[in-house]
Amino acid sequence: MTEIHLSDKHKAFIEEQVKAGAYKDADEVVAAGLSRLGSENELLKQMIAEADAQFERGEYLTFTTADALADSIIERGMQRLNGKS
């Protein structure tokens, strides 16, 4: 069995979760945390794969200056606000 060491902060959080009735014991709290971490990692992998695919399709913008990048962000934000995706 793997032994883990937790900070006082993490121990207190686990105790709070169990005391609040959200989980029956510390094992459930840790299992839920690991499950969420696994889900987030899977989502991140999917997002990276999609970004790689977009890059391969040439779906990206390039900017020569920080001002040009800022202007593009502002312009796209204004278009969204005005409903012109």
C-alpha positions in Angstrom: 0.0 0.0 0.0 1.2 3.5 -0.9 1.8 5.8 2.0 0.9 9.4 1.6 1.7 12.4 3.7 -0.7 15.3 3.9 -0.3 18.8 5.1 -2.3 20.0 8.1 -4.3 22.1 5.6 -5.3 19.1 3.5 -6.0 17.0 6.6 -8.3 19.7 7.9 -10.1 19.9 4.6 -10.6 16.1 4.5 -11.9 16.2 8.1 -14.3 19.0 7.2 -15.7 17.1 4.3 -16.3 14.0 6.4 -17.8 16.0 9.2 -20.1 17.8 6.9 -21.4 14.4 5.7 -20.2 14.9 2.1 -18.2 11.7 2.4 -18.2 8.8 4.8 -14.5 8.7 5.4 -11.1 10.1 4.3 -10.7 7.3 1.7 -13.8 8.6 -0.1 -12.6 12.2 -0.1 -9.2 11.2 -1.5 -10.9 8.9 -4.1 -13.2 11.7 -5.2 -10.3 14.1 -5.5 -8.3 11.6 -7.6 -11.4 10.9 -9.8 -11.8 14.6 -10.4 -8.1 15.0 -11.2 -8.3 12.1 -13.7 -11.3 13.7 -15.4 -9.6 17.1 -15.6 -6.4 15.5 -17.1 -8.6 13.7 -19.7 -10.3 17.0 -20.6 -6.9 18.7 -20.9 -5.6 16.0 -23.2 -8.7 16.4 -25.4 -8.3 20.2 -25.5 -4.6 19.8 -26.4 -5.5 17.3 -29.2 -8.1 19.7 -30.6 -5.6 22.6 -30.5 -3.1 20.5 -32.3 -5.6 19.6 -34.9 -6.6 23.3 -35.4 -3.0 24.2 -35.8 -2.5 21.5 -38.4 -5.6 22.8 -40.3 -4.0 26.3 -40.2 -6.7 27.6 -37.9 -4.6 30.1 -35.9 -3.7 33.8 -35.9 -0.2 35.3 -35.8 0.7 38.7 -34.4 3.8 40.8 -34.8 3.3 43.0 -31.8 1.7 42.8 -28.4 -0.5 45.8 -29.4 -1.8 43.8 -32.5 -2.7 40.9 -30.2 -4.4 43.3 -27.7 -6.4 44.9 -30.6 -7.5 41.5 -31.9 -8.7 40.4 -28.4 -10.6 43.7 -28.0 -12.1 43.4 -31.5 -13.2 39.8 -31.0 -14.6 40.7 -27.6 -16.6 43.6 -29.0 -18.0 41.3 -31.7 -19.1 38.8 -29.1 -20.8 41.6 -27.1 -22.6 42.8 -30.2 -23.7 39.2 -31.2 -21.5 39.0 -34.3 -19.6 35.8 -33.7 
